[in-house]
């Protein structure tokens, strides 16, 4: 996994405006349970494109993993709105389920 992080870090350094390298690096950190690094990068993705639904969903998952429930709820609500507007059924269901689980805790 460290190789994946290194590879995407190098790609991002070579092309810092490529938002997909940033997203893929964030995903690699998330997969390694480094939620703080992933959170920072997913936040940057949303600063680049505020309607990036998958970045929003992933950021919410980081907040959940870090037990930042209020932040997660807020981002999940945004994710649900984006998923509806963009017609993404599976992420919509996932975000709704995650939000419901937040509310029951």
C-alpha positions in Angstrom: 0.0 0.0 0.0 2.9 2.4 0.7 3.9 1.9 -2.9 0.4 3.1 -4.0 0.8 6.2 -1.8 4.2 6.9 -3.1 3.1 6.5 -6.7 0.2 8.9 -6.3 2.3 11.3 -4.3 4.8 11.4 -7.2 2.0 11.8 -9.8 0.5 14.7 -7.8 3.9 16.4 -7.4 4.4 16.1 -11.2 0.9 17.5 -11.9 -0.5 19.3 -8.9 -3.6 20.5 -10.7 -4.7 17.0 -11.5 -7.6 16.5 -9.2 -7.8 12.8 -9.8 -4.3 12.2 -8.6 -5.3 14.0 -5.4 -8.4 11.9 -5.0 -6.5 8.7 -5.7 -3.9 9.6 -3.1 -6.7 10.4 -0.6 -8.2 6.9 -1.3 -4.8 5.3 -0.8 -4.5 6.9 2.6 -8.1 6.0 3.5 -7.4 2.3 2.6 -4.4 2.4 4.9 -6.6 3.8 7.7 -4.7 7.1 7.7 -7.9 9.1 8.0 -6.3 12.4 8.8 -4.3 12.5 5.6 -7.3 11.3 3.6 -9.5 13.9 5.2 -7.1 16.7 4.3 -6.9 15.5 0.7 -10.7 14.9 0.2 -11.3 18.4 1.6 -8.9 19.8 -1.0 -10.8 17.8 -3.7 -14.0 19.6 -2.6 -12.3 22.9 -2.6 -11.4 22.2 -6.3 -14.8 20.9 -7.2 -17.5 21.5 -4.6 -20.0 19.3 -6.4 -17.7 16.2 -6.4 -20.1 13.8 -4.8 -17.7 10.9 -4.3 -15.1 13.2 -2.6 -17.9 14.4 -0.3 -18.9 10.8 0.5 -15.4 9.8 1.2 -14.8 12.8 3.3 -17.8 11.9 5.4 -16.5 8.4 5.9 -13.2 9.9 7.1 -15.1 12.0 9.7 -17.0 8.9 10.8 -13.8 6.9 11.2 -12.4 9.8 13.3 -15.7 9.9 15.3 -16.4 13.5 14.1 -20.1 12.7 13.9 -21.5 16.2 13.5 -19.1 17.0 10.7 -20.0 13.6 9.1 -23.7 14.4 9.3 -23.3 17.7 7.6 -21.2 16.3 4.8 -23.6 13.4 4.3 -26.5 15.8 3.9 -24.5 17.5 1.2 -23.6 14.2 -0.4 -27.2 13.1 -0.5 -28.2 16.4 -2.2 -25.4 16.0 -4.7 -26.2 12.3 -5.4 -29.9 13.2 -6.0 -29.0 16.0 -8.3 -26.5 13.9 -10.2 -28.5 10.7 -10.4 -26.1 8.5 -8.4 -28.4 5.9 -6.8 -25.8 3.6 -5.1 -23.9 6.4 -3.4 -27.2 8.0 -2.5 -28.3 4.8 -0.7 -24.9 4.5 1.0 -25.0 8.1 2.2 -28.6 7.8 3.5 -27.7 4.6 5.4 -24.6 6.3 6.9 -26.6 9.3 7.9 -29.3 7.1 9.5 -26.6 5.2 11.4 -25.2 8.6 12.7 -28.7 9.6 13.9 -29.2 6.4 15.8 -26.0 6.7 17.8 
